């Protein structure tokens, strides 16, 4: 059986403003349906196309922002890598300076303080010498941690050297390096004829002839450990300078310091006299190291 066709039509009347003619267009209903469907499809496709376009535009904008951020991050990473390389170079210079100082003072090692003149601790493995631009950013945390450990090791080494040099500074300040009084030496250190009995005997210091009352100064920093009379030396003063060094001053007329008092180099501590077994005003001056008399001239730098 044959399906009837839809013969209905729609008439489209077009009236012009400039002429009296009226145009009529007859549109079959199926054509109109197809036109409406086609128009709807075109609108939907257009909307989808615009949506996709704006989506791509937004993604492109985000990509541009991400590219800019990525470029900034790369620049910052390069800056950090350059700073790390600079720190490493600085630590290497400190290491060389540390080694140079330790080499210079090797002969002054202090066994009691157990001062090690070699490097303190084992050095860290050398960091990669690859250029900053070729080093992976992922390796930076490990490299920074290694530099931190190296910096602490250098700090400990330099602190030890600082303590050593402070100790040496203290020792130099405690070394009797100046004349204790002004005058002239009438009897030197060593064997001599005793002025009282003409026997040869060991003279354990220097006799410095000078007027009665002439000031006596301490030749270095120290502490007064004896202030009194001692046999033929008459009135005696003894100053302990540390490091096993003591100085003794005999035949004094008077003293200006108390037992236990701290004294400094150049401080007036006594006056020359003629007490004890003496033939005239003079100062008997001794330097003893660990109780053994030494020639005072070895310590005088003037």
C-alpha positions as CSV (number, residue, x, y, z in Angstrom):
1,X,0.0,0.0,0.0
2,X,1.5,3.4,-1.0
3,X,2.1,5.9,1.8
4,X,0.4,9.2,1.0
5,X,2.7,12.2,0.5
6,X,2.3,15.4,2.4
7,X,1.3,17.9,-0.3
8,X,0.8,20.8,2.1
9,X,2.7,23.9,1.3
10,X,3.6,27.2,3.1
11,X,3.5,30.5,1.2
12,X,6.1,33.1,1.9
13,X,5.0,36.6,0.8
14,X,7.7,39.2,0.3
15,X,6.6,42.9,0.0
16,X,9.2,45.4,-1.2
17,X,9.2,49.0,0.1
18,X,10.3,50.4,-3.3
19,X,7.9,48.6,-5.7
20,X,4.3,47.5,-5.7
21,X,5.2,44.0,-6.8
22,X,4.5,41.3,-4.3
23,X,6.4,38.1,-4.5
24,X,5.2,34.8,-3.3
25,X,7.3,31.7,-2.6
26,X,5.7,28.4,-2.0
27,X,7.6,26.1,0.3
28,X,6.6,22.5,0.6
29,X,6.3,21.5,4.2
30,X,9.1,18.8,4.1
31,X,11.5,21.4,2.8
32,X,10.7,23.7,5.6
33,X,11.2,21.0,8.1
34,X,14.5,20.1,6.6
35,X,15.5,23.8,6.6
36,X,14.6,24.2,10.3
37,X,16.5,21.1,11.2
38,X,19.5,22.2,9.2
39,X,19.4,25.6,10.8
40,X,19.2,24.0,14.3
41,X,22.1,21.7,13.5
42,X,24.2,24.7,12.3
43,X,23.4,26.7,15.4
44,X,24.4,23.8,17.6
45,X,27.6,23.2,15.7
46,X,28.4,26.9,15.9
47,X,27.8,27.0,19.6
48,X,30.0,23.9,20.1
49,X,32.7,25.5,17.8
50,X,32.6,28.7,19.8
51,X,32.8,26.8,23.1
52,X,35.8,24.8,21.9
53,X,37.5,28.0,20.6
54,X,37.1,29.8,23.9
55,X,38.3,26.7,25.8
56,X,41.4,26.6,23.6
57,X,41.9,30.3,24.1
58,X,41.8,29.9,27.9
59,X,44.2,26.9,27.7
60,X,46.6,28.9,25.6
61,X,46.5,31.7,28.2
62,X,47.2,29.3,31.0
63,X,50.0,27.7,29.0
64,X,51.5,31.2,28.5
65,X,51.3,31.9,32.3
66,X,52.9,28.4,33.0
67,X,55.6,29.1,30.5
68,X,56.4,32.4,32.2
69,X,56.4,30.8,35.6
70,X,58.6,28.0,34.3
71,X,61.1,30.5,32.9
72,X,61.2,32.4,36.3
73,X,61.7,29.1,38.1
74,X,64.6,28.2,35.8
75,X,66.1,31.6,36.4
76,X,65.8,31.2,40.2
77,X,67.3,27.7,40.0
78,X,70.3,29.0,38.0
79,X,70.7,31.8,40.6
80,X,70.7,29.2,43.4
81,X,73.2,27.0,41.6
82,X,75.5,30.0,41.1
83,X,75.3,30.9,44.8
84,X,76.0,27.2,45.7
85,X,79.0,27.3,43.4
86,X,80.2,30.5,45.0
87,X,79.8,29.1,48.5
88,X,81.8,26.0,47.5
89,X,84.6,28.1,46.0
90,X,84.7,30.2,49.3
91,X,84.9,27.0,51.4
92,X,87.7,25.7,49.2
93,X,89.7,29.0,49.8
94,X,89.0,28.6,53.5
95,X,90.3,25.1,53.4
96,X,93.5,26.2,51.7
97,X,94.0,29.0,54.2
98,X,93.3,26.6,57.1
99,X,95.9,24.1,55.7
100,X,98.4,27.0,55.3
101,X,98.0,28.1,58.9
102,X,98.3,24.6,60.2
103,X,101.4,24.0,58.2
104,X,102.9,27.2,59.5
105,X,102.4,26.2,63.2
106,X,103.1,22.5,62.9
107,X,106.3,23.0,65.0
108,X,104.3,24.7,67.8
109,X,101.9,21.8,68.5
110,X,100.7,21.6,72.1
111,X,100.7,18.0,73.2
112,X,98.8,18.8,76.4
113,X,95.9,20.4,74.5
114,X,96.1,17.6,71.9
115,X,95.9,20.2,69.1
116,X,95.7,18.5,65.8
117,X,97.5,20.5,63.1
118,X,96.0,18.4,60.3
119,X,92.4,18.8,58.9
120,X,89.6,18.3,61.4
121,X,87.6,15.3,60.4
122,X,87.4,13.7,57.1
123,X,86.7,16.0,54.2
124,X,83.5,15.6,52.3
125,X,83.5,14.1,48.9
126,X,84.0,16.9,46.3
127,X,80.9,18.3,44.9
128,X,80.1,17.9,41.2
129,X,82.1,20.3,39.1
130,X,79.5,20.3,36.3
131,X,78.4,23.7,35.1
132,X,75.5,25.2,36.9
133,X,73.3,25.2,33.8
134,X,73.8,21.4,33.3
135,X,73.2,20.4,37.0
136,X,69.8,18.9,37.8
137,X,67.7,20.9,40.2
138,X,66.9,17.7,42.0
139,X,70.6,17.4,43.0
140,X,70.6,20.9,44.8
141,X,69.2,19.7,48.2
142,X,72.0,17.1,48.5
143,X,74.7,19.5,47.4
144,X,73.5,22.2,49.8
145,X,73.4,19.6,52.7
146,X,77.0,18.6,51.8
147,X,78.1,22.2,51.8
148,X,76.4,22.7,55.2
149,X,78.4,19.8,56.6
150,X,81.6,21.1,55.1
151,X,80.9,24.6,56.6
152,X,80.5,23.1,60.1
153,X,83.7,21.1,59.7
154,X,85.6,24.3,58.6
155,X,84.1,26.2,61.5
156,X,85.3,23.6,64.0
157,X,88.8,23.7,62.4
158,X,89.1,27.5,62.4
159,X,87.7,27.7,66.0
160,X,90.5,25.3,67.1
161,X,93.1,27.4,65.3
162,X,91.6,30.5,66.9
163,X,91.9,29.0,70.3
164,X,95.5,27.9,69.6
165,X,96.5,31.4,68.5
166,X,94.8,32.9,71.5
167,X,96.8,30.6,73.6
168,X,100.0,31.6,71.8
169,X,99.0,35.3,72.3
170,X,98.6,34.6,76.0
171,X,102.0,32.8,76.1
172,X,103.7,35.8,74.3
173,X,102.1,38.2,76.8
174,X,103.5,36.0,79.6
175,X,107.0,35.8,78.2
176,X,109.5,38.1,80.1
177,X,110.8,39.9,77.1
178,X,111.9,43.4,78.5
179,X,114.5,44.5,81.0
180,X,113.2,44.7,84.5
181,X,115.1,47.9,85.3
182,X,117.6,50.4,83.8
183,X,121.3,50.0,84.6
184,X,124.3,47.9,83.5
185,X,125.0,44.2,84.0
186,X,127.8,43.7,86.5
187,X,127.5,39.9,86.7
188,X,126.1,37.7,83.9
189,X,124.4,34.3,84.0
190,X,126.8,31.4,84.4
191,X,129.9,30.3,86.4
192,X,131.7,33.2,88.2
193,X,134.0,34.0,91.1
194,X,131.9,34.6,94.2
195,X,132.6,38.2,95.4
196,X,132.6,37.1,99.1
197,X,134.9,33.9,99.1
198,X,136.5,34.0,95.6
199,X,135.1,30.5,94.9
200,X,133.8,29.6,91.5
201,X,130.0,29.2,91.7
202,X,127.0,29.2,89.4
203,X,125.3,32.5,89.1
204,X,121.7,31.8,88.3
205,X,120.7,35.2,87.0
206,X,121.8,38.7,86.1
207,X,123.1,41.4,88.5
208,X,122.0,44.8,87.2
209,X,123.7,47.7,88.9
210,X,121.5,50.8,89.3
211,X,120.9,53.5,92.0
212,X,119.1,52.6,95.2
213,X,115.3,53.1,94.8
214,X,115.3,52.7,91.0
215,X,112.0,51.2,89.9
216,X,111.7,47.5,89.0
217,X,109.0,46.5,86.5
218,X,107.5,43.2,85.6
219,X,108.7,42.1,82.1
220,X,105.4,40.3,81.3
221,X,102.0,39.5,82.7
222,X,101.8,37.3,85.7
223,X,100.8,36.7,89.3
224,X,102.8,37.4,92.5
225,X,103.5,34.1,94.2
226,X,106.2,35.1,96.7
227,X,106.8,38.4,98.6
228,X,109.2,38.1,101.5
229,X,112.8,37.5,102.6
230,X,115.0,34.7,101.3
231,X,118.4,34.2,102.8
232,X,121.2,36.0,101.0
233,X,118.8,37.4,98.4
234,X,117.3,39.7,101.0
235,X,113.9,41.0,100.1
236,X,112.6,38.9,97.2
237,X,109.7,39.0,94.9
238,X,108.6,36.1,92.7
239,X,106.1,36.4,89.8
240,X,104.6,33.4,88.1
241,X,103.9,34.1,84.4
242,X,102.3,30.7,83.5
243,X,103.6,28.1,81.1
244,X,106.1,27.1,83.8
245,X,107.9,30.5,83.7
246,X,108.7,32.4,86.8
247,X,110.9,35.5,87.4
248,X,112.7,36.3,90.7
249,X,113.9,39.7,91.9
250,X,116.4,39.9,94.8
251,X,118.0,42.5,97.0
252,X,114.9,44.8,96.8
253,X,114.5,47.8,99.1
254,X,110.7,47.6,99.0
255,X,107.8,46.0,97.0
256,X,104.6,47.6,95.7
257,X,102.4,44.5,95.1
258,X,100.7,42.0,97.3
259,X,100.9,38.2,97.3
260,X,98.4,36.8,94.8
261,X,98.1,40.1,92.9
262,X,97.9,40.1,89.1
263,X,100.5,42.2,87.4
264,X,100.9,43.4,83.8
265,X,104.0,43.9,81.6
266,X,105.6,47.3,82.5
267,X,104.0,47.6,85.9
268,X,106.2,48.9,88.7
269,X,106.4,46.2,91.3
270,X,109.4,47.0,93.5
271,X,112.4,49.2,94.0
272,X,116.1,48.3,93.8
273,X,117.9,48.0,97.1
274,X,120.9,46.4,98.9
275,X,119.3,43.9,101.2
276,X,120.7,40.5,101.9
277,X,124.2,39.4,100.8
278,X,125.0,42.3,98.5
279,X,128.0,44.5,97.9
280,X,126.0,47.5,96.6
281,X,122.6,48.6,95.2
282,X,121.6,46.3,92.4
283,X,118.9,44.0,91.2
284,X,119.4,40.2,91.0
285,X,117.1,39.0,88.2
286,X,116.4,35.4,87.5
287,X,114.2,33.5,84.9
288,X,113.3,30.0,85.8
289,X,111.5,27.6,83.4
290,X,109.9,24.6,85.2
291,X,112.2,25.3,88.2
292,X,115.4,25.4,86.1
293,X,117.3,28.7,85.9
294,X,117.7,30.0,82.3
295,X,119.8,32.8,81.0
296,X,117.5,35.9,81.2
297,X,119.1,37.3,78.1
298,X,117.4,34.6,76.0
299,X,114.0,36.1,76.8
300,X,114.9,39.8,76.5
301,X,113.8,41.2,73.1
302,X,114.9,44.8,73.6
